[in-house]
Amino acid sequence: MTIKINVRLCCGSYLARAMGLGVTASSAESPHAAAQSVCRKAGIDPQLLEQIPADAPVIKFQNPGEVMSS
């Protein structure tokens, strides 16, 4: 199942939310770092993240939803 992650800049931090999963994370570093944090919290592999085209102010990523190997 493909996971879609929306990232927004708010108050100096990037806030990421996994749509449909209710998982959120934030990062002051970058939108990609915030999206990776969401993946780790959801137990999916953050290395598979891909940025997809989106209208500002939202930055969108997707992940095929593969579970991380231990």
PDB file of N, CA, C and O in Angstrom:
ATOM      1  N   MET A   1       0.850  -1.175   0.000  1.00  0.00           N
ATOM      2  CA  MET A   1       0.000   0.000   0.000  1.00  0.00           C
ATOM      3  C   MET A   1       0.897   1.240   0.000  1.00  0.00           C
ATOM      4  O   MET A   1       1.779   1.368   0.849  1.00  0.00           O
ATOM      5  N   THR A   2       0.677   2.141  -0.937  1.00  0.00           N
ATOM      6  CA  THR A   2       1.467   3.367  -1.014  1.00  0.00           C
ATOM      7  C   THR A   2       1.038   4.337   0.074  1.00  0.00           C
ATOM      8  O   THR A   2      -0.150   4.610   0.248  1.00  0.00           O
ATOM      9  N   ILE A   3       2.012   4.852   0.801  1.00  0.00           N
ATOM     10  CA  ILE A   3       1.770   5.825   1.861  1.00  0.00           C
ATOM     11  C   ILE A   3       2.067   7.208   1.312  1.00  0.00           C
ATOM     12  O   ILE A   3       3.136   7.430   0.742  1.00  0.00           O
ATOM     13  N   LYS A   4       1.137   8.145   1.476  1.00  0.00           N
ATOM     14  CA  LYS A   4       1.351   9.527   1.059  1.00  0.00           C
ATOM     15  C   LYS A   4       1.619  10.374   2.303  1.00  0.00           C
ATOM     16  O   LYS A   4       0.921  10.260   3.310  1.00  0.00           O
ATOM     17  N   ILE A   5       2.630  11.213   2.215  1.00  0.00           N
ATOM     18  CA  ILE A   5       3.038  12.055   3.341  1.00  0.00           C
ATOM     19  C   ILE A   5       3.030  13.506   2.886  1.00  0.00           C
ATOM     20  O   ILE A   5       3.684  13.861   1.905  1.00  0.00           O
ATOM     21  N   ASN A   6       2.292  14.339   3.599  1.00  0.00           N
ATOM     22  CA  ASN A   6       2.257  15.776   3.336  1.00  0.00           C
ATOM     23  C   ASN A   6       3.134  16.482   4.354  1.00  0.00           C
ATOM     24  O   ASN A   6       3.089  16.176   5.545  1.00  0.00           O
ATOM     25  N   VAL A   7       3.938  17.436   3.874  1.00  0.00           N
ATOM     26  CA  VAL A   7       4.840  18.193   4.747  1.00  0.00           C
ATOM     27  C   VAL A   7       4.572  19.682   4.540  1.00  0.00           C
ATOM     28  O   VAL A   7       4.461  20.150   3.407  1.00  0.00           O
ATOM     29  N   ARG A   8       4.469  20.418   5.640  1.00  0.00           N
ATOM     30  CA  ARG A   8       4.261  21.869   5.609  1.00  0.00           C
ATOM     31  C   ARG A   8       5.278  22.541   6.520  1.00  0.00           C
ATOM     32  O   ARG A   8       5.724  21.969   7.514  1.00  0.00           O
ATOM     33  N   LEU A   9       5.635  23.775   6.152  1.00  0.00           N
ATOM     34  CA  LEU A   9       6.492  24.585   7.008  1.00  0.00           C
ATOM     35  C   LEU A   9       5.594  25.396   7.932  1.00  0.00           C
ATOM     36  O   LEU A   9       4.709  26.116   7.472  1.00  0.00           O
ATOM     37  N   CYS A  10       5.823  25.279   9.230  1.00  0.00           N
ATOM     38  CA  CYS A  10       5.012  25.995  10.208  1.00  0.00           C
ATOM     39  C   CYS A  10       5.893  26.413  11.380  1.00  0.00           C
ATOM     40  O   CYS A  10       6.474  25.567  12.060  1.00  0.00           O
ATOM     41  N   CYS A  11       5.988  27.700  11.611  1.00  0.00           N
ATOM     42  CA  CYS A  11       6.728  28.234  12.769  1.00  0.00           C
ATOM     43  C   CYS A  11       8.179  27.777  12.819  1.00  0.00           C
ATOM     44  O   CYS A  11       8.714  27.530  13.900  1.00  0.00           O
ATOM     45  N   GLY A  12       8.818  27.663  11.665  1.00  0.00           N
ATOM     46  CA  GLY A  12      10.226  27.300  11.623  1.00  0.00           C
ATOM     47  C   GLY A  12      10.523  25.815  11.637  1.00  0.00           C
ATOM     48  O   GLY A  12      11.690  25.423  11.643  1.00  0.00           O
ATOM     49  N   SER A  13       9.487  24.972  11.642  1.00  0.00           N
ATOM     50  CA  SER A  13       9.680  23.525  11.599  1.00  0.00           C
ATOM     51  C   SER A  13       8.836  22.934  10.476  1.00  0.00           C
ATOM     52  O   SER A  13       7.779  23.460  10.126  1.00  0.00           O
ATOM     53  N   TYR A  14       9.323  21.837   9.926  1.00  0.00           N
ATOM     54  CA  TYR A  14       8.557  21.111   8.920  1.00  0.00           C
ATOM     55  C   TYR A  14       7.702  20.074   9.637  1.00  0.00           C
ATOM     56  O   TYR A  14       8.220  19.248  10.388  1.00  0.00           O
ATOM     57  N   LEU A  15       6.403  20.115   9.407  1.00  0.00           N
ATOM     58  CA  LEU A  15       5.463  19.189  10.022  1.00  0.00           C
ATOM     59  C   LEU A  15       5.004  18.189   8.970  1.00  0.00           C
ATOM     60  O   LEU A  15       4.503  18.581   7.917  1.00  0.00           O
ATOM     61  N   ALA A  16       5.170  16.908   9.249  1.00  0.00           N
ATOM     62  CA  ALA A  16       4.816  15.854   8.303  1.00  0.00           C
ATOM     63  C   ALA A  16       3.686  15.005   8.867  1.00  0.00           C
ATOM     64  O   ALA A  16       3.624  14.742  10.068  1.00  0.00           O
ATOM     65  N   ARG A  17       2.786  14.580   7.968  1.00  0.00           N
ATOM     66  CA  ARG A  17       1.655  13.734   8.366  1.00  0.00           C
ATOM     67  C   ARG A  17       1.465  12.643   7.317  1.00  0.00           C
ATOM     68  O   ARG A  17       1.400  12.923   6.121  1.00  0.00           O
ATOM     69  N   ALA A  18       1.377  11.397   7.780  1.00  0.00           N
ATOM     70  CA  ALA A  18       1.082  10.269   6.904  1.00  0.00           C
ATOM     71  C   ALA A  18      -0.430  10.201   6.740  1.00  0.00           C
ATOM     72  O   ALA A  18      -1.154   9.927   7.698  1.00  0.00           O
ATOM     73  N   MET A  19      -0.896  10.447   5.543  1.00  0.00           N
ATOM     74  CA  MET A  19      -2.328  10.503   5.291  1.00  0.00           C
ATOM     75  C   MET A  19      -2.968   9.131   5.505  1.00  0.00           C
ATOM     76  O   MET A  19      -2.512   8.125   4.961  1.00  0.00           O
ATOM     77  N   GLY A  20      -4.015   9.114   6.295  1.00  0.00           N
ATOM     78  CA  GLY A  20      -4.754   7.891   6.565  1.00  0.00           C
ATOM     79  C   GLY A  20      -4.200   7.055   7.706  1.00  0.00           C
ATOM     80  O   GLY A  20      -4.858   6.117   8.156  1.00  0.00           O
ATOM     81  N   LEU A  21      -3.002   7.376   8.183  1.00  0.00           N
ATOM     82  CA  LEU A  21      -2.404   6.610   9.274  1.00  0.00           C
ATOM     83  C   LEU A  21      -2.433   7.351  10.596  1.00  0.00           C
ATOM     84  O   LEU A  21      -2.343   6.734  11.658  1.00  0.00           O
ATOM     85  N   GLY A  22      -2.558   8.678  10.542  1.00  0.00           N
ATOM     86  CA  GLY A  22      -2.578   9.474  11.760  1.00  0.00           C
ATOM     87  C   GLY A  22      -1.212   9.603  12.419  1.00  0.00           C
ATOM     88  O   GLY A  22      -1.125   9.951  13.597  1.00  0.00           O
ATOM     89  N   VAL A  23      -0.149   9.328  11.675  1.00  0.00           N
ATOM     90  CA  VAL A  23       1.203   9.442  12.209  1.00  0.00           C
ATOM     91  C   VAL A  23       1.759  10.801  11.812  1.00  0.00           C
ATOM     92  O   VAL A  23       1.661  11.200  10.652  1.00  0.00           O
ATOM     93  N   THR A  24       2.342  11.514  12.773  1.00  0.00           N
ATOM     94  CA  THR A  24       2.929  12.822  12.503  1.00  0.00           C
ATOM     95  C   THR A  24       4.342  12.888  13.072  1.00  0.00           C
ATOM     96  O   THR A  24       4.703  12.146  13.985  1.00  0.00           O
ATOM     97  N   ALA A  25       5.130  13.802  12.504  1.00  0.00           N
ATOM     98  CA  ALA A  25       6.483  14.052  12.998  1.00  0.00           C
ATOM     99  C   ALA A  25       6.897  15.433  12.535  1.00  0.00           C
ATOM    100  O   ALA A  25       6.273  16.013  11.647  1.00  0.00           O
ATOM    101  N   SER A  26       7.949  15.959  13.137  1.00  0.00           N
ATOM    102  CA  SER A  26       8.434  17.275  12.722  1.00  0.00           C
ATOM    103  C   SER A  26       9.958  17.263  12.679  1.00  0.00           C
ATOM    104  O   SER A  26      10.616  16.408  13.274  1.00  0.00           O
ATOM    105  N   SER A  27      10.499  18.251  11.948  1.00  0.00           N
ATOM    106  CA  SER A  27      11.945  18.407  11.850  1.00  0.00           C
ATOM    107  C   SER A  27      12.249  19.857  11.513  1.00  0.00           C
ATOM    108  O   SER A  27      11.576  20.461  10.677  1.00  0.00           O
ATOM    109  N   ALA A  28      13.255  20.409  12.158  1.00  0.00           N
ATOM    110  CA  ALA A  28      13.709  21.758  11.823  1.00  0.00           C
ATOM    111  C   ALA A  28      14.722  21.703  10.681  1.00  0.00           C
ATOM    112  O   ALA A  28      15.072  22.738  10.114  1.00  0.00           O
ATOM    113  N   GLU A  29      15.189  20.515  10.343  1.00  0.00           N
ATOM    114  CA  GLU A  29      16.249  20.334   9.351  1.00  0.00           C
ATOM    115  C   GLU A  29      15.756  20.482   7.910  1.00  0.00           C
ATOM    116  O   GLU A  29      16.268  21.316   7.163  1.00  0.00           O
ATOM    117  N   SER A  30      14.757  19.672   7.515  1.00  0.00           N
ATOM    118  CA  SER A  30      14.288  19.690   6.127  1.00  0.00           C
ATOM    119  C   SER A  30      12.952  18.950   6.012  1.00  0.00           C
ATOM    120  O   SER A  30      12.581  18.189   6.906  1.00  0.00           O
ATOM    121  N   PRO A  31      12.228  19.175   4.905  1.00  0.00           N
ATOM    122  CA  PRO A  31      10.992  18.422   4.694  1.00  0.00           C
ATOM    123  C   PRO A  31      11.260  16.923   4.559  1.00  0.00           C
ATOM    124  O   PRO A  31      10.472  16.103   5.031  1.00  0.00           O
ATOM    125  N   HIS A  32      12.364  16.570   3.918  1.00  0.00           N
ATOM    126  CA  HIS A  32      12.702  15.161   3.739  1.00  0.00           C
ATOM    127  C   HIS A  32      12.958  14.491   5.091  1.00  0.00           C
ATOM    128  O   HIS A  32      12.537  13.356   5.315  1.00  0.00           O
ATOM    129  N   ALA A  33      13.645  15.193   5.986  1.00  0.00           N
ATOM    130  CA  ALA A  33      13.909  14.637   7.326  1.00  0.00           C
ATOM    131  C   ALA A  33      12.608  14.416   8.093  1.00  0.00           C
ATOM    132  O   ALA A  33      12.471  13.421   8.804  1.00  0.00           O
ATOM    133  N   ALA A  34      11.655  15.331   7.955  1.00  0.00           N
ATOM    134  CA  ALA A  34      10.361  15.166   8.624  1.00  0.00           C
ATOM    135  C   ALA A  34       9.616  13.961   8.054  1.00  0.00           C
ATOM    136  O   ALA A  34       9.024  13.185   8.804  1.00  0.00           O
ATOM    137  N   ALA A  35       9.643  13.803   6.731  1.00  0.00           N
ATOM    138  CA  ALA A  35       8.978  12.657   6.097  1.00  0.00           C
ATOM    139  C   ALA A  35       9.644  11.346   6.515  1.00  0.00           C
ATOM    140  O   ALA A  35       8.956  10.349   6.736  1.00  0.00           O
ATOM    141  N   GLN A  36      10.978  11.337   6.625  1.00  0.00           N
ATOM    142  CA  GLN A  36      11.677  10.138   7.081  1.00  0.00           C
ATOM    143  C   GLN A  36      11.281   9.776   8.514  1.00  0.00           C
ATOM    144  O   GLN A  36      11.139   8.597   8.836  1.00  0.00           O
ATOM    145  N   SER A  37      11.104  10.767   9.361  1.00  0.00           N
ATOM    146  CA  SER A  37      10.683  10.521  10.743  1.00  0.00           C
ATOM    147  C   SER A  37       9.303   9.884  10.797  1.00  0.00           C
ATOM    148  O   SER A  37       9.058   8.995  11.612  1.00  0.00           O
ATOM    149  N   VAL A  38       8.402  10.337   9.931  1.00  0.00           N
ATOM    150  CA  VAL A  38       7.064   9.730   9.865  1.00  0.00           C
ATOM    151  C   VAL A  38       7.200   8.259   9.479  1.00  0.00           C
ATOM    152  O   VAL A  38       6.553   7.399  10.077  1.00  0.00           O
ATOM    153  N   CYS A  39       8.030   7.969   8.495  1.00  0.00           N
ATOM    154  CA  CYS A  39       8.221   6.578   8.074  1.00  0.00           C
ATOM    155  C   CYS A  39       8.730   5.716   9.222  1.00  0.00           C
ATOM    156  O   CYS A  39       8.210   4.627   9.462  1.00  0.00           O
ATOM    157  N   ARG A  40       9.747   6.202   9.930  1.00  0.00           N
ATOM    158  CA  ARG A  40      10.282   5.424  11.052  1.00  0.00           C
ATOM    159  C   ARG A  40       9.221   5.170  12.121  1.00  0.00           C
ATOM    160  O   ARG A  40       9.130   4.068  12.660  1.00  0.00           O
ATOM    161  N   LYS A  41       8.414   6.199  12.427  1.00  0.00           N
ATOM    162  CA  LYS A  41       7.360   6.027  13.443  1.00  0.00           C
ATOM    163  C   LYS A  41       6.299   5.038  12.989  1.00  0.00           C
ATOM    164  O   LYS A  41       5.715   4.331  13.810  1.00  0.00           O
ATOM    165  N   ALA A  42       6.043   4.983  11.671  1.00  0.00           N
ATOM    166  CA  ALA A  42       5.025   4.077  11.134  1.00  0.00           C
ATOM    167  C   ALA A  42       5.585   2.680  10.869  1.00  0.00           C
ATOM    168  O   ALA A  42       4.838   1.767  10.518  1.00  0.00           O
ATOM    169  N   GLY A  43       6.917   2.510  11.039  1.00  0.00           N
ATOM    170  CA  GLY A  43       7.520   1.197  10.832  1.00  0.00           C
ATOM    171  C   GLY A  43       7.744   0.843   9.375  1.00  0.00           C
ATOM    172  O   GLY A  43       7.819  -0.335   9.028  1.00  0.00           O
ATOM    173  N   ILE A  44       7.853   1.859   8.507  1.00  0.00           N
ATOM    174  CA  ILE A  44       8.112   1.597   7.092  1.00  0.00           C
ATOM    175  C   ILE A  44       9.484   2.151   6.714  1.00  0.00           C
ATOM    176  O   ILE A  44      10.010   3.041   7.383  1.00  0.00           O
ATOM    177  N   ASP A  45      10.044   1.629   5.658  1.00  0.00           N
ATOM    178  CA  ASP A  45      11.416   1.954   5.271  1.00  0.00           C
ATOM    179  C   ASP A  45      11.539   3.386   4.737  1.00  0.00           C
ATOM    180  O   ASP A  45      10.986   3.688   3.680  1.00  0.00           O
ATOM    181  N   PRO A  46      12.250   4.272   5.442  1.00  0.00           N
ATOM    182  CA  PRO A  46      12.387   5.663   4.993  1.00  0.00           C
ATOM    183  C   PRO A  46      13.281   5.821   3.769  1.00  0.00           C
ATOM    184  O   PRO A  46      13.254   6.871   3.127  1.00  0.00           O
ATOM    185  N   GLN A  47      14.074   4.801   3.427  1.00  0.00           N
ATOM    186  CA  GLN A  47      14.954   4.885   2.262  1.00  0.00           C
ATOM    187  C   GLN A  47      14.178   4.855   0.944  1.00  0.00           C
ATOM    188  O   GLN A  47      14.729   5.194  -0.104  1.00  0.00           O
ATOM    189  N   LEU A  48      12.910   4.454   0.987  1.00  0.00           N
ATOM    190  CA  LEU A  48      12.111   4.336  -0.229  1.00  0.00           C
ATOM    191  C   LEU A  48      11.285   5.586  -0.538  1.00  0.00           C
ATOM    192  O   LEU A  48      10.470   5.580  -1.461  1.00  0.00           O
ATOM    193  N   LEU A  49      11.492   6.657   0.231  1.00  0.00           N
ATOM    194  CA  LEU A  49      10.740   7.902   0.021  1.00  0.00           C
ATOM    195  C   LEU A  49      11.025   8.516  -1.341  1.00  0.00           C
ATOM    196  O   LEU A  49      12.168   8.530  -1.800  1.00  0.00           O
ATOM    197  N   GLU A  50       9.989   9.017  -1.977  1.00  0.00           N
ATOM    198  CA  GLU A  50      10.119   9.739  -3.238  1.00  0.00           C
ATOM    199  C   GLU A  50       9.322  11.023  -3.125  1.00  0.00           C
ATOM    200  O   GLU A  50       8.168  10.998  -2.696  1.00  0.00           O
ATOM    201  N   GLN A  51       9.920  12.148  -3.503  1.00  0.00           N
ATOM    202  CA  GLN A  51       9.168  13.407  -3.525  1.00  0.00           C
ATOM    203  C   GLN A  51       8.337  13.434  -4.797  1.00  0.00           C
ATOM    204  O   GLN A  51       8.817  13.067  -5.870  1.00  0.00           O
ATOM    205  N   ILE A  52       7.088  13.870  -4.673  1.00  0.00           N
ATOM    206  CA  ILE A  52       6.203  13.958  -5.826  1.00  0.00           C
ATOM    207  C   ILE A  52       5.774  15.414  -6.015  1.00  0.00           C
ATOM    208  O   ILE A  52       5.751  16.183  -5.055  1.00  0.00           O
ATOM    209  N   PRO A  53       5.436  15.790  -7.241  1.00  0.00           N
ATOM    210  CA  PRO A  53       5.042  17.184  -7.506  1.00  0.00           C
ATOM    211  C   PRO A  53       3.815  17.589  -6.687  1.00  0.00           C
ATOM    212  O   PRO A  53       2.877  16.811  -6.513  1.00  0.00           O
ATOM    213  N   ALA A  54       3.849  18.825  -6.193  1.00  0.00           N
ATOM    214  CA  ALA A  54       2.727  19.348  -5.397  1.00  0.00           C
ATOM    215  C   ALA A  54       2.732  20.860  -5.478  1.00  0.00           C
ATOM    216  O   ALA A  54       3.759  21.479  -5.754  1.00  0.00           O
ATOM    217  N   ASP A  55       1.578  21.443  -5.235  1.00  0.00           N
ATOM    218  CA  ASP A  55       1.464  22.897  -5.183  1.00  0.00           C
ATOM    219  C   ASP A  55       1.910  23.392  -3.816  1.00  0.00           C
ATOM    220  O   ASP A  55       1.654  22.756  -2.793  1.00  0.00           O
ATOM    221  N   ALA A  56       2.584  24.545  -3.818  1.00  0.00           N
ATOM    222  CA  ALA A  56       3.005  25.167  -2.549  1.00  0.00           C
ATOM    223  C   ALA A  56       1.762  25.516  -1.746  1.00  0.00           C
ATOM    224  O   ALA A  56       0.740  25.807  -2.367  1.00  0.00           O
ATOM    225  N   PRO A  57       1.764  25.510  -0.456  1.00  0.00           N
ATOM    226  CA  PRO A  57       2.899  25.353   0.455  1.00  0.00           C
ATOM    227  C   PRO A  57       3.143  23.918   0.901  1.00  0.00           C
ATOM    228  O   PRO A  57       3.927  23.697   1.824  1.00  0.00           O
ATOM    229  N   VAL A  58       2.497  22.934   0.276  1.00  0.00           N
ATOM    230  CA  VAL A  58       2.644  21.540   0.700  1.00  0.00           C
ATOM    231  C   VAL A  58       3.743  20.860  -0.120  1.00  0.00           C
ATOM    232  O   VAL A  58       3.825  21.045  -1.334  1.00  0.00           O
ATOM    233  N   ILE A  59       4.571  20.087   0.542  1.00  0.00           N
ATOM    234  CA  ILE A  59       5.582  19.259  -0.104  1.00  0.00           C
ATOM    235  C   ILE A  59       5.117  17.826   0.099  1.00  0.00           C
ATOM    236  O   ILE A  59       4.851  17.418   1.230  1.00  0.00           O
ATOM    237  N   LYS A  60       5.014  17.055  -0.977  1.00  0.00           N
ATOM    238  CA  LYS A  60       4.463  15.703  -0.874  1.00  0.00           C
ATOM    239  C   LYS A  60       5.520  14.648  -1.161  1.00  0.00           C
ATOM    240  O   LYS A  60       6.387  14.814  -2.018  1.00  0.00           O
ATOM    241  N   PHE A  61       5.416  13.564  -0.417  1.00  0.00           N
ATOM    242  CA  PHE A  61       6.275  12.402  -0.597  1.00  0.00           C
ATOM    243  C   PHE A  61       5.385  11.178  -0.666  1.00  0.00           C
ATOM    244  O   PHE A  61       4.244  11.200  -0.203  1.00  0.00           O
ATOM    245  N   GLN A  62       5.908  10.115  -1.244  1.00  0.00           N
ATOM    246  CA  GLN A  62       5.206   8.838  -1.190  1.00  0.00           C
ATOM    247  C   GLN A  62       6.208   7.745  -0.891  1.00  0.00           C
ATOM    248  O   GLN A  62       7.403   7.872  -1.157  1.00  0.00           O
ATOM    249  N   ASN A  63       5.684   6.664  -0.328  1.00  0.00           N
ATOM    250  CA  ASN A  63       6.493   5.521   0.050  1.00  0.00           C
ATOM    251  C   ASN A  63       5.662   4.281  -0.263  1.00  0.00           C
ATOM    252  O   ASN A  63       4.476   4.243   0.066  1.00  0.00           O
ATOM    253  N   PRO A  64       6.255   3.267  -0.890  1.00  0.00           N
ATOM    254  CA  PRO A  64       5.465   2.078  -1.215  1.00  0.00           C
ATOM    255  C   PRO A  64       4.930   1.331   0.006  1.00  0.00           C
ATOM    256  O   PRO A  64       4.125   0.411  -0.136  1.00  0.00           O
ATOM    257  N   GLY A  65       5.371   1.722   1.201  1.00  0.00           N
ATOM    258  CA  GLY A  65       4.801   1.151   2.420  1.00  0.00           C
ATOM    259  C   GLY A  65       5.406  -0.155   2.845  1.00  0.00           C
ATOM    260  O   GLY A  65       4.792  -0.906   3.602  1.00  0.00           O
ATOM    261  N   GLU A  66       6.610  -0.448   2.369  1.00  0.00           N
ATOM    262  CA  GLU A  66       7.274  -1.694   2.763  1.00  0.00           C
ATOM    263  C   GLU A  66       7.803  -1.588   4.183  1.00  0.00           C
ATOM    264  O   GLU A  66       8.430  -0.591   4.543  1.00  0.00           O
ATOM    265  N   VAL A  67       7.561  -2.588   4.973  1.00  0.00           N
ATOM    266  CA  VAL A  67       7.985  -2.608   6.373  1.00  0.00           C
ATOM    267  C   VAL A  67       9.502  -2.708   6.443  1.00  0.00           C
ATOM    268  O   VAL A  67      10.124  -3.415   5.650  1.00  0.00           O
ATOM    269  N   MET A  68      10.099  -1.986   7.407  1.00  0.00           N
ATOM    270  CA  MET A  68      11.552  -2.015   7.588  1.00  0.00           C
ATOM    271  C   MET A  68      12.013  -3.395   8.010  1.00  0.00           C
ATOM    272  O   MET A  68      11.344  -4.071   8.792  1.00  0.00           O
ATOM    273  N   SER A  69      13.161  -3.813   7.490  1.00  0.00           N
ATOM    274  CA  SER A  69      13.741  -5.076   7.938  1.00  0.00           C
ATOM    275  C   SER A  69      14.591  -4.826   9.170  1.00  0.00           C
ATOM    276  O   SER A  69      15.231  -3.781   9.290  1.00  0.00           O
ATOM    277  N   SER A  70      14.597  -5.765  10.065  1.00  0.00           N
ATOM    278  CA  SER A  70      15.319  -5.599  11.337  1.00  0.00           C
ATOM    279  C   SER A  70      16.776  -5.916  11.195  1.00  0.00           C
ATOM    280  O   SER A  70      17.524  -5.827  12.168  1.00  0.00           O
TER     281      SER A  70
END
